Amino acid sequence: MTDRGADIPEELSEKLDDFEFQYGSQAGKLALAMDLISDAEIASGMLAVYCRNGLDPSRPRPDVEQLQNTVRTVRTLVKAAFREERARRTAGNGR
């Protein structure tokens, strides 16, 4: 059993095990994180459709817009970590 660093909900534990088996411990955690970020991005997109800005109905509410920006930032960080992990593994510096 690997150190997961946090309590993983039971419904995600099997998915994490699969990702860790496919990609290794670190990359598996990143793959699950990216999967969860994708789910959050979809949910924030749906919020943006239904929660319109009262001053500018063509835009989502400011809090929804901030949520979307945060999700995009986290996605970028996880992608960068995934690329670094892949490069590290390719260079032979780790498992």
Biopython code that builds the backbone (N, CA, C, O; Angstrom):
import numpy as np
from Bio.PDB.StructureBuilder import StructureBuilder

atoms = [
    (1, "MET", "N", (0.853, -1.189, 0.000)),
    (1, "MET", "CA", (0.000, 0.000, 0.000)),
    (1, "MET", "C", (0.892, 1.243, 0.000)),
    (1, "MET", "O", (1.845, 1.332, 0.774)),
    (2, "THR", "N", (0.581, 2.181, -0.855)),
    (2, "THR", "CA", (1.381, 3.392, -0.950)),
    (2, "THR", "C", (0.838, 4.457, -0.016)),
    (2, "THR", "O", (-0.324, 4.417, 0.390)),
    (3, "ASP", "N", (1.703, 5.419, 0.320)),
    (3, "ASP", "CA", (1.278, 6.555, 1.131)),
    (3, "ASP", "C", (0.473, 7.489, 0.247)),
    (3, "ASP", "O", (0.998, 8.039, -0.721)),
    (4, "ARG", "N", (-0.759, 7.665, 0.564)),
    (4, "ARG", "CA", (-1.636, 8.481, -0.270)),
    (4, "ARG", "C", (-1.635, 9.941, 0.156)),
    (4, "ARG", "O", (-2.138, 10.789, -0.581)),
    (5, "GLY", "N", (-1.092, 10.257, 1.306)),
    (5, "GLY", "CA", (-0.972, 11.644, 1.722)),
    (5, "GLY", "C", (-2.252, 12.254, 2.242)),
    (5, "GLY", "O", (-2.213, 13.290, 2.905)),
    (6, "ALA", "N", (-3.374, 11.646, 1.963)),
    (6, "ALA", "CA", (-4.666, 12.160, 2.423)),
    (6, "ALA", "C", (-5.653, 11.010, 2.408)),
    (6, "ALA", "O", (-5.413, 9.976, 1.784)),
    (7, "ASP", "N", (-6.748, 11.196, 3.090)),
    (7, "ASP", "CA", (-7.787, 10.171, 3.056)),
    (7, "ASP", "C", (-8.481, 10.216, 1.707)),
    (7, "ASP", "O", (-9.035, 11.241, 1.311)),
    (8, "ILE", "N", (-8.444, 9.104, 1.016)),
    (8, "ILE", "CA", (-9.094, 8.992, -0.281)),
    (8, "ILE", "C", (-10.455, 8.350, -0.052)),
    (8, "ILE", "O", (-10.537, 7.290, 0.570)),
    (9, "PRO", "N", (-11.531, 8.974, -0.545)),
    (9, "PRO", "CA", (-12.850, 8.352, -0.388)),
    (9, "PRO", "C", (-12.862, 6.942, -0.991)),
    (9, "PRO", "O", (-12.222, 6.684, -2.010)),
    (10, "GLU", "N", (-13.581, 6.063, -0.361)),
    (10, "GLU", "CA", (-13.640, 4.664, -0.781)),
    (10, "GLU", "C", (-13.995, 4.513, -2.258)),
    (10, "GLU", "O", (-13.452, 3.648, -2.945)),
    (11, "GLU", "N", (-14.904, 5.352, -2.745)),
    (11, "GLU", "CA", (-15.331, 5.238, -4.150)),
    (11, "GLU", "C", (-14.207, 5.594, -5.130)),
    (11, "GLU", "O", (-14.287, 5.240, -6.306)),
    (12, "LEU", "N", (-13.161, 6.288, -4.662)),
    (12, "LEU", "CA", (-12.037, 6.638, -5.533)),
    (12, "LEU", "C", (-10.820, 5.733, -5.322)),
    (12, "LEU", "O", (-9.882, 5.755, -6.118)),
    (13, "SER", "N", (-10.838, 4.954, -4.271)),
    (13, "SER", "CA", (-9.687, 4.131, -3.923)),
    (13, "SER", "C", (-9.336, 3.141, -5.030)),
    (13, "SER", "O", (-8.163, 3.001, -5.376)),
    (14, "GLU", "N", (-10.313, 2.462, -5.583)),
    (14, "GLU", "CA", (-10.050, 1.493, -6.655)),
    (14, "GLU", "C", (-9.523, 2.187, -7.914)),
    (14, "GLU", "O", (-8.624, 1.682, -8.587)),
    (15, "LYS", "N", (-10.089, 3.335, -8.214)),
    (15, "LYS", "CA", (-9.631, 4.102, -9.373)),
    (15, "LYS", "C", (-8.174, 4.527, -9.183)),
    (15, "LYS", "O", (-7.378, 4.456, -10.119)),
    (16, "LEU", "N", (-7.828, 4.969, -7.968)),
    (16, "LEU", "CA", (-6.452, 5.350, -7.673)),
    (16, "LEU", "C", (-5.523, 4.144, -7.802)),
    (16, "LEU", "O", (-4.432, 4.249, -8.363)),
    (17, "ASP", "N", (-5.962, 2.999, -7.280)),
    (17, "ASP", "CA", (-5.153, 1.787, -7.414)),
    (17, "ASP", "C", (-4.878, 1.466, -8.878)),
    (17, "ASP", "O", (-3.755, 1.113, -9.237)),
    (18, "ASP", "N", (-5.897, 1.588, -9.720)),
    (18, "ASP", "CA", (-5.730, 1.329, -11.156)),
    (18, "ASP", "C", (-4.728, 2.295, -11.782)),
    (18, "ASP", "O", (-3.841, 1.880, -12.528)),
    (19, "PHE", "N", (-4.875, 3.592, -11.474)),
    (19, "PHE", "CA", (-3.959, 4.588, -12.030)),
    (19, "PHE", "C", (-2.527, 4.349, -11.545)),
    (19, "PHE", "O", (-1.580, 4.455, -12.323)),
    (20, "GLU", "N", (-2.371, 4.025, -10.255)),
    (20, "GLU", "CA", (-1.038, 3.769, -9.723)),
    (20, "GLU", "C", (-0.420, 2.519, -10.352)),
    (20, "GLU", "O", (0.789, 2.473, -10.579)),
    (21, "PHE", "N", (-1.236, 1.516, -10.631)),
    (21, "PHE", "CA", (-0.740, 0.314, -11.301)),
    (21, "PHE", "C", (-0.276, 0.647, -12.718)),
    (21, "PHE", "O", (0.763, 0.162, -13.167)),
    (22, "GLN", "N", (-1.054, 1.479, -13.422)),
    (22, "GLN", "CA", (-0.727, 1.830, -14.805)),
    (22, "GLN", "C", (0.470, 2.758, -14.914)),
    (22, "GLN", "O", (1.326, 2.573, -15.779)),
    (23, "TYR", "N", (0.534, 3.762, -14.035)),
    (23, "TYR", "CA", (1.508, 4.847, -14.206)),
    (23, "TYR", "C", (2.566, 4.936, -13.112)),
    (23, "TYR", "O", (3.517, 5.707, -13.242)),
    (24, "GLY", "N", (2.423, 4.181, -12.058)),
    (24, "GLY", "CA", (3.305, 4.326, -10.906)),
    (24, "GLY", "C", (2.640, 5.201, -9.856)),
    (24, "GLY", "O", (1.601, 5.812, -10.108)),
    (25, "SER", "N", (3.242, 5.253, -8.691)),
    (25, "SER", "CA", (2.629, 5.935, -7.550)),
    (25, "SER", "C", (2.383, 7.422, -7.792)),
    (25, "SER", "O", (1.251, 7.891, -7.675)),
    (26, "GLN", "N", (3.436, 8.164, -8.127)),
    (26, "GLN", "CA", (3.301, 9.615, -8.302)),
    (26, "GLN", "C", (2.405, 9.963, -9.491)),
    (26, "GLN", "O", (1.458, 10.738, -9.356)),
    (27, "ALA", "N", (2.707, 9.391, -10.644)),
    (27, "ALA", "CA", (1.936, 9.701, -11.851)),
    (27, "ALA", "C", (0.493, 9.219, -11.716)),
    (27, "ALA", "O", (-0.417, 9.828, -12.278)),
    (28, "GLY", "N", (0.279, 8.142, -10.984)),
    (28, "GLY", "CA", (-1.085, 7.650, -10.760)),
    (28, "GLY", "C", (-1.915, 8.635, -9.962)),
    (28, "GLY", "O", (-3.088, 8.862, -10.258)),
    (29, "LYS", "N", (-1.294, 9.216, -8.948)),
    (29, "LYS", "CA", (-1.994, 10.239, -8.151)),
    (29, "LYS", "C", (-2.300, 11.469, -9.014)),
    (29, "LYS", "O", (-3.379, 12.053, -8.923)),
    (30, "LEU", "N", (-1.337, 11.845, -9.844)),
    (30, "LEU", "CA", (-1.565, 12.986, -10.737)),
    (30, "LEU", "C", (-2.675, 12.686, -11.740)),
    (30, "LEU", "O", (-3.481, 13.561, -12.058)),
    (31, "ALA", "N", (-2.719, 11.457, -12.234)),
    (31, "ALA", "CA", (-3.767, 11.078, -13.193)),
    (31, "ALA", "C", (-5.144, 11.155, -12.540)),
    (31, "ALA", "O", (-6.096, 11.638, -13.153)),
    (32, "LEU", "N", (-5.253, 10.686, -11.310)),
    (32, "LEU", "CA", (-6.532, 10.780, -10.603)),
    (32, "LEU", "C", (-6.885, 12.243, -10.345)),
    (32, "LEU", "O", (-8.039, 12.642, -10.499)),
    (33, "ALA", "N", (-5.893, 13.042, -9.953)),
    (33, "ALA", "CA", (-6.142, 14.470, -9.723)),
    (33, "ALA", "C", (-6.654, 15.123, -10.997)),
    (33, "ALA", "O", (-7.591, 15.920, -10.953)),
    (34, "MET", "N", (-6.047, 14.794, -12.132)),
    (34, "MET", "CA", (-6.485, 15.371, -13.400)),
    (34, "MET", "C", (-7.913, 14.931, -13.735)),
    (34, "MET", "O", (-8.700, 15.715, -14.266)),
    (35, "ASP", "N", (-8.238, 13.694, -13.426)),
    (35, "ASP", "CA", (-9.596, 13.191, -13.640)),
    (35, "ASP", "C", (-10.598, 13.980, -12.792)),
    (35, "ASP", "O", (-11.662, 14.368, -13.275)),
    (36, "LEU", "N", (-10.249, 14.209, -11.537)),
    (36, "LEU", "CA", (-11.133, 14.964, -10.640)),
    (36, "LEU", "C", (-11.241, 16.429, -11.062)),
    (36, "LEU", "O", (-12.306, 17.037, -10.948)),
    (37, "ILE", "N", (-10.141, 16.987, -11.547)),
    (37, "ILE", "CA", (-10.169, 18.368, -12.036)),
    (37, "ILE", "C", (-11.093, 18.482, -13.243)),
    (37, "ILE", "O", (-11.821, 19.464, -13.388)),
    (38, "SER", "N", (-11.057, 17.476, -14.101)),
    (38, "SER", "CA", (-11.960, 17.477, -15.264)),
    (38, "SER", "C", (-13.415, 17.489, -14.819)),
    (38, "SER", "O", (-14.237, 18.209, -15.385)),
    (39, "ASP", "N", (-13.734, 16.685, -13.794)),
    (39, "ASP", "CA", (-15.097, 16.675, -13.253)),
    (39, "ASP", "C", (-15.474, 18.046, -12.693)),
    (39, "ASP", "O", (-16.590, 18.521, -12.905)),
    (40, "ALA", "N", (-14.541, 18.680, -11.977)),
    (40, "ALA", "CA", (-14.803, 20.010, -11.410)),
    (40, "ALA", "C", (-14.979, 21.046, -12.517)),
    (40, "ALA", "O", (-15.792, 21.962, -12.392)),
    (41, "GLU", "N", (-14.220, 20.901, -13.591)),
    (41, "GLU", "CA", (-14.329, 21.833, -14.711)),
    (41, "GLU", "C", (-15.702, 21.722, -15.374)),
    (41, "GLU", "O", (-16.304, 22.732, -15.740)),
    (42, "ILE", "N", (-16.187, 20.505, -15.524)),
    (42, "ILE", "CA", (-17.519, 20.291, -16.099)),
    (42, "ILE", "C", (-18.588, 20.905, -15.199)),
    (42, "ILE", "O", (-19.499, 21.580, -15.678)),
    (43, "ALA", "N", (-18.470, 20.663, -13.887)),
    (43, "ALA", "CA", (-19.450, 21.213, -12.941)),
    (43, "ALA", "C", (-19.414, 22.739, -12.943)),
    (43, "ALA", "O", (-20.467, 23.375, -12.891)),
    (44, "SER", "N", (-18.222, 23.338, -13.000)),
    (44, "SER", "CA", (-18.145, 24.798, -13.013)),
    (44, "SER", "C", (-18.697, 25.363, -14.318)),
    (44, "SER", "O", (-19.254, 26.461, -14.335)),
    (45, "GLY", "N", (-18.545, 24.622, -15.401)),
    (45, "GLY", "CA", (-19.138, 25.054, -16.675)),
    (45, "GLY", "C", (-20.660, 25.069, -16.606)),
    (45, "GLY", "O", (-21.306, 25.973, -17.136)),
    (46, "MET", "N", (-21.227, 24.058, -15.947)),
    (46, "MET", "CA", (-22.683, 24.023, -15.792)),
    (46, "MET", "C", (-23.153, 25.162, -14.887)),
    (46, "MET", "O", (-24.190, 25.773, -15.144)),
    (47, "LEU", "N", (-22.389, 25.446, -13.828)),
    (47, "LEU", "CA", (-22.721, 26.581, -12.969)),
    (47, "LEU", "C", (-22.684, 27.886, -13.757)),
    (47, "LEU", "O", (-23.529, 28.759, -13.559)),
    (48, "ALA", "N", (-21.716, 28.017, -14.640)),
    (48, "ALA", "CA", (-21.574, 29.240, -15.438)),
    (48, "ALA", "C", (-22.783, 29.454, -16.336)),
    (48, "ALA", "O", (-23.166, 30.594, -16.604)),
    (49, "VAL", "N", (-23.378, 28.383, -16.797)),
    (49, "VAL", "CA", (-24.564, 28.492, -17.654)),
    (49, "VAL", "C", (-25.770, 28.968, -16.848)),
    (49, "VAL", "O", (-26.543, 29.802, -17.320)),
    (50, "TYR", "N", (-25.932, 28.441, -15.634)),
    (50, "TYR", "CA", (-27.129, 28.728, -14.854)),
    (50, "TYR", "C", (-26.986, 29.907, -13.888)),
    (50, "TYR", "O", (-27.990, 30.491, -13.481)),
    (51, "CYS", "N", (-25.779, 30.258, -13.523)),
    (51, "CYS", "CA", (-25.554, 31.365, -12.574)),
    (51, "CYS", "C", (-24.981, 32.557, -13.338)),
    (51, "CYS", "O", (-23.764, 32.734, -13.402)),
    (52, "ARG", "N", (-25.846, 33.357, -13.905)),
    (52, "ARG", "CA", (-25.420, 34.495, -14.727)),
    (52, "ARG", "C", (-25.182, 35.726, -13.872)),
    (52, "ARG", "O", (-25.775, 35.884, -12.805)),
    (53, "ASN", "N", (-24.313, 36.586, -14.350)),
    (53, "ASN", "CA", (-23.975, 37.838, -13.694)),
    (53, "ASN", "C", (-25.157, 38.801, -13.851)),
    (53, "ASN", "O", (-25.640, 39.016, -14.963)),
    (54, "GLY", "N", (-25.624, 39.381, -12.732)),
    (54, "GLY", "CA", (-26.761, 40.297, -12.776)),
    (54, "GLY", "C", (-26.469, 41.573, -13.553)),
    (54, "GLY", "O", (-27.370, 42.144, -14.169)),
    (55, "LEU", "N", (-25.214, 42.027, -13.531)),
    (55, "LEU", "CA", (-24.851, 43.255, -14.233)),
    (55, "LEU", "C", (-24.523, 43.012, -15.699)),
    (55, "LEU", "O", (-24.722, 43.893, -16.536)),
    (56, "ASP", "N", (-24.024, 41.826, -16.011)),
    (56, "ASP", "CA", (-23.668, 41.470, -17.388)),
    (56, "ASP", "C", (-24.102, 40.030, -17.647)),
    (56, "ASP", "O", (-23.323, 39.100, -17.437)),
    (57, "PRO", "N", (-25.350, 39.837, -18.107)),
    (57, "PRO", "CA", (-25.889, 38.488, -18.285)),
    (57, "PRO", "C", (-25.109, 37.610, -19.277)),
    (57, "PRO", "O", (-25.336, 36.401, -19.337)),
    (58, "SER", "N", (-24.202, 38.202, -20.047)),
    (58, "SER", "CA", (-23.418, 37.387, -20.979)),
    (58, "SER", "C", (-22.258, 36.673, -20.272)),
    (58, "SER", "O", (-21.578, 35.840, -20.870)),
    (59, "ARG", "N", (-22.040, 37.009, -18.995)),
    (59, "ARG", "CA", (-20.943, 36.412, -18.228)),
    (59, "ARG", "C", (-21.486, 35.693, -16.994)),
    (59, "ARG", "O", (-22.563, 36.020, -16.495)),
    (60, "PRO", "N", (-20.725, 34.712, -16.510)),
    (60, "PRO", "CA", (-21.133, 34.065, -15.257)),
    (60, "PRO", "C", (-20.908, 34.983, -14.065)),
    (60, "PRO", "O", (-20.221, 35.999, -14.173)),
    (61, "ARG", "N", (-21.492, 34.619, -12.926)),
    (61, "ARG", "CA", (-21.277, 35.378, -11.696)),
    (61, "ARG", "C", (-19.795, 35.403, -11.356)),
    (61, "ARG", "O", (-19.067, 34.472, -11.700)),
    (62, "PRO", "N", (-19.340, 36.453, -10.686)),
    (62, "PRO", "CA", (-17.913, 36.569, -10.356)),
    (62, "PRO", "C", (-17.363, 35.377, -9.573)),
    (62, "PRO", "O", (-16.235, 34.948, -9.817)),
    (63, "ASP", "N", (-18.146, 34.836, -8.636)),
    (63, "ASP", "CA", (-17.638, 33.694, -7.870)),
    (63, "ASP", "C", (-17.467, 32.461, -8.748)),
    (63, "ASP", "O", (-16.533, 31.684, -8.550)),
    (64, "VAL", "N", (-18.358, 32.275, -9.711)),
    (64, "VAL", "CA", (-18.243, 31.150, -10.643)),
    (64, "VAL", "C", (-17.047, 31.366, -11.566)),
    (64, "VAL", "O", (-16.311, 30.428, -11.874)),
    (65, "GLU", "N", (-16.862, 32.603, -11.999)),
    (65, "GLU", "CA", (-15.713, 32.929, -12.837)),
    (65, "GLU", "C", (-14.401, 32.656, -12.089)),
    (65, "GLU", "O", (-13.450, 32.132, -12.669)),
    (66, "GLN", "N", (-14.357, 33.011, -10.810)),
    (66, "GLN", "CA", (-13.169, 32.754, -9.996)),
    (66, "GLN", "C", (-12.939, 31.253, -9.844)),
    (66, "GLN", "O", (-11.802, 30.787, -9.919)),
    (67, "LEU", "N", (-14.000, 30.505, -9.635)),
    (67, "LEU", "CA", (-13.897, 29.049, -9.540)),
    (67, "LEU", "C", (-13.319, 28.472, -10.834)),
    (67, "LEU", "O", (-12.441, 27.610, -10.792)),
    (68, "GLN", "N", (-13.806, 28.943, -11.975)),
    (68, "GLN", "CA", (-13.301, 28.461, -13.255)),
    (68, "GLN", "C", (-11.817, 28.803, -13.427)),
    (68, "GLN", "O", (-11.044, 27.975, -13.908)),
    (69, "ASN", "N", (-11.423, 30.000, -13.043)),
    (69, "ASN", "CA", (-10.009, 30.388, -13.132)),
    (69, "ASN", "C", (-9.138, 29.514, -12.235)),
    (69, "ASN", "O", (-8.042, 29.112, -12.625)),
    (70, "THR", "N", (-9.631, 29.223, -11.033)),
    (70, "THR", "CA", (-8.884, 28.377, -10.109)),
    (70, "THR", "C", (-8.721, 26.968, -10.668)),
    (70, "THR", "O", (-7.635, 26.391, -10.601)),
    (71, "VAL", "N", (-9.792, 26.420, -11.214)),
    (71, "VAL", "CA", (-9.728, 25.079, -11.798)),
    (71, "VAL", "C", (-8.736, 25.047, -12.960)),
    (71, "VAL", "O", (-7.973, 24.090, -13.096)),
    (72, "ARG", "N", (-8.740, 26.082, -13.795)),
    (72, "ARG", "CA", (-7.781, 26.142, -14.910)),
    (72, "ARG", "C", (-6.340, 26.210, -14.399)),
    (72, "ARG", "O", (-5.447, 25.572, -14.957)),
    (73, "THR", "N", (-6.119, 26.987, -13.334)),
    (73, "THR", "CA", (-4.782, 27.098, -12.761)),
    (73, "THR", "C", (-4.318, 25.759, -12.198)),
    (73, "THR", "O", (-3.182, 25.346, -12.432)),
    (74, "VAL", "N", (-5.185, 25.085, -11.462)),
    (74, "VAL", "CA", (-4.838, 23.782, -10.900)),
    (74, "VAL", "C", (-4.554, 22.783, -12.017)),
    (74, "VAL", "O", (-3.605, 22.005, -11.918)),
    (75, "ARG", "N", (-5.356, 22.792, -13.071)),
    (75, "ARG", "CA", (-5.137, 21.900, -14.218)),
    (75, "ARG", "C", (-3.745, 22.154, -14.803)),
    (75, "ARG", "O", (-3.023, 21.204, -15.104)),
    (76, "THR", "N", (-3.369, 23.405, -14.964)),
    (76, "THR", "CA", (-2.058, 23.754, -15.509)),
    (76, "THR", "C", (-0.936, 23.227, -14.614)),
    (76, "THR", "O", (0.054, 22.687, -15.107)),
    (77, "LEU", "N", (-1.094, 23.386, -13.290)),
    (77, "LEU", "CA", (-0.080, 22.908, -12.352)),
    (77, "LEU", "C", (0.054, 21.382, -12.382)),
    (77, "LEU", "O", (1.165, 20.853, -12.360)),
    (78, "VAL", "N", (-1.067, 20.687, -12.430)),
    (78, "VAL", "CA", (-1.022, 19.225, -12.463)),
    (78, "VAL", "C", (-0.410, 18.740, -13.773)),
    (78, "VAL", "O", (0.367, 17.785, -13.779)),
    (79, "LYS", "N", (-0.759, 19.393, -14.885)),
    (79, "LYS", "CA", (-0.145, 19.019, -16.167)),
    (79, "LYS", "C", (1.370, 19.194, -16.122)),
    (79, "LYS", "O", (2.112, 18.344, -16.612)),
    (80, "ALA", "N", (1.825, 20.298, -15.533)),
    (80, "ALA", "CA", (3.260, 20.554, -15.431)),
    (80, "ALA", "C", (3.929, 19.484, -14.564)),
    (80, "ALA", "O", (5.008, 18.998, -14.903)),
    (81, "ALA", "N", (3.301, 19.119, -13.457)),
    (81, "ALA", "CA", (3.856, 18.081, -12.586)),
    (81, "ALA", "C", (3.887, 16.738, -13.308)),
    (81, "ALA", "O", (4.839, 15.973, -13.157)),
    (82, "PHE", "N", (2.852, 16.449, -14.092)),
    (82, "PHE", "CA", (2.793, 15.208, -14.861)),
    (82, "PHE", "C", (3.937, 15.176, -15.886)),
    (82, "PHE", "O", (4.601, 14.153, -16.050)),
    (83, "ARG", "N", (4.156, 16.300, -16.567)),
    (83, "ARG", "CA", (5.244, 16.371, -17.553)),
    (83, "ARG", "C", (6.601, 16.180, -16.882)),
    (83, "ARG", "O", (7.461, 15.468, -17.401)),
    (84, "GLU", "N", (6.789, 16.816, -15.728)),
    (84, "GLU", "CA", (8.048, 16.667, -14.996)),
    (84, "GLU", "C", (8.261, 15.225, -14.557)),
    (84, "GLU", "O", (9.372, 14.704, -14.652)),
    (85, "GLU", "N", (7.214, 14.586, -14.083)),
    (85, "GLU", "CA", (7.306, 13.184, -13.666)),
    (85, "GLU", "C", (7.662, 12.301, -14.853)),
    (85, "GLU", "O", (8.501, 11.408, -14.739)),
    (86, "ARG", "N", (7.030, 12.549, -15.981)),
    (86, "ARG", "CA", (7.321, 11.773, -17.190)),
    (86, "ARG", "C", (8.771, 11.985, -17.625)),
    (86, "ARG", "O", (9.458, 11.026, -17.977)),
    (87, "ALA", "N", (9.234, 13.224, -17.602)),
    (87, "ALA", "CA", (10.613, 13.519, -17.982)),
    (87, "ALA", "C", (11.600, 12.856, -17.020)),
    (87, "ALA", "O", (12.631, 12.333, -17.442)),
    (88, "ARG", "N", (11.279, 12.882, -15.740)),
    (88, "ARG", "CA", (12.136, 12.253, -14.736)),
    (88, "ARG", "C", (12.238, 10.756, -14.988)),
    (88, "ARG", "O", (13.320, 10.174, -14.923)),
    (89, "ARG", "N", (11.096, 10.142, -15.277)),
    (89, "ARG", "CA", (11.083, 8.702, -15.524)),
    (89, "ARG", "C", (11.810, 8.366, -16.832)),
    (89, "ARG", "O", (12.519, 7.363, -16.912)),
    (90, "THR", "N", (11.631, 9.193, -17.833)),
    (90, "THR", "CA", (12.277, 8.968, -19.115)),
    (90, "THR", "C", (13.797, 9.090, -18.995)),
    (90, "THR", "O", (14.541, 8.342, -19.629)),
    (91, "ALA", "N", (14.244, 10.035, -18.179)),
    (91, "ALA", "CA", (15.682, 10.250, -17.975)),
    (91, "ALA", "C", (16.302, 9.125, -17.147)),
    (91, "ALA", "O", (17.525, 9.025, -17.054)),
    (92, "GLY", "N", (15.469, 8.286, -16.550)),
    (92, "GLY", "CA", (15.985, 7.173, -15.771)),
    (92, "GLY", "C", (16.384, 7.529, -14.363)),
    (92, "GLY", "O", (17.108, 6.779, -13.708)),
    (93, "ASN", "N", (15.914, 8.678, -13.887)),
    (93, "ASN", "CA", (16.276, 9.119, -12.539)),
    (93, "ASN", "C", (15.355, 8.564, -11.464)),
    (93, "ASN", "O", (15.560, 8.826, -10.278)),
    (94, "GLY", "N", (14.371, 7.821, -11.853)),
    (94, "GLY", "CA", (13.439, 7.302, -10.846)),
    (94, "GLY", "C", (12.602, 6.197, -11.417)),
    (94, "GLY", "O", (12.723, 5.837, -12.588)),
    (95, "ARG", "N", (11.758, 5.670, -10.582)),
    (95, "ARG", "CA", (10.887, 4.578, -11.021)),
    (95, "ARG", "C", (9.521, 5.086, -11.325)),
    (95, "ARG", "O", (8.645, 4.311, -11.710)),
]
sb = StructureBuilder()
sb.init_structure("model")
sb.init_model(0)
sb.init_chain("A")
sb.init_seg("    ")
for serial, (resi, resn, name, xyz) in enumerate(atoms, 1):
    if name == "N":
        sb.init_residue(resn, " ", resi, " ")
    sb.init_atom(name, np.array(xyz, "f"), 0.0, 1.0, " ", f" {name:<3s}", serial, name[0])
structure = sb.get_structure()
